[in-house]
Structures are given as structure tokens and as C-alpha cells.
Amino acid sequence: MVRSQEEFSWGPIGRLAEAAGVGVETIRFYQRQGLLPVPAPSPNGKVRQYDVSALRRLRFIRNGQAAGFTLAEINELLRLDSTQERTRIRSLAQARLTDLQRREKALRKLIATMRTLVHHCEHMPEDVPCPIVEAIGADPPIPRRGSGNGGKGLRARSSSC
């Protein structure tokens, strides 16, 4: 299995996918989105050969996604890298940091609520409805990623405690 940049110098899409730890369809998706260039066909016209720059770009895309950037933001970062527009790059990174901090705060609230619910569940009589199930079924629902409701949703209900 090819996993290091040093081991990959060029190859077909399958070898690139293996080196990057992604599927071939992921590479094709990134190409359709304009994030990854499609190389010219080889002289025999059968196989397109990718070089190490494609591997670096794939890793940049994956790391950007792991940091919470959207594909549109990653595309902009890739474009900005060649222009050295650091002010805009910093602006994008600051926006991502602010969003991550907001999500961290929401997750901390959710963790505290879940601890409370687990504690109540452990100490409630068996003939009383489960506080975890009641909280999950309560209105409003548990917030989904990016819902922007600041972690509101799952609450320990005082009536069950």
C-alpha cells in the first residue's frame, strides 16, 4: 500500500487514490468540482497519469475538510495560495475558527446534558420512563451539525429527574 509522498511519483488514478487514502470516485468528484485538475491522457491515450502534485492537492483538500472548510472555501484557498492574498486567507481561517469555537461550546453543553441524563438514568427506578429516551424524543430535537441553534435541543427534563 502506497501511503507516503516519497513512494508516489506518478501513476494512474487507482494508485493516486490508494496513496491519498480516498476512493477513485472521490477523486473524480473533486475533478468535477474543479478542485483537482484532470491530467492529459498518456501518449497511448488509455491511462491518465497523476503526479505527486495531485497527491499533495488531494491531501490539502482532505485536511481542509477535516478543519471544517467547505469545498468552495478549499477551492478559494487553493486559488489564493498562488496569489499570496494572506488577508483573505486569514479571514477564511478566522471564520472557520469562530465556527469551531461556537460548535465546541455547543458540544460542551451537549456533553454536560448527556452526563446528567446518564446519571439520572442510572439512579431512576425501573418503573419510571427513561430520561434519556424522553429527552431525545422531546421537542426541540437534538441539533444537527450546522443547524446554528447554539446547542439547544437536548435537555434534561426536570420532570423526569
Summary of the structure (lengths in Angstrom):
residues: 161
radius of gyration: 23.2
end to end distance: 53.4
largest distance: 74.8
contacts: 388
relative contact order: 0.08
helix: 58%
strand: 4%
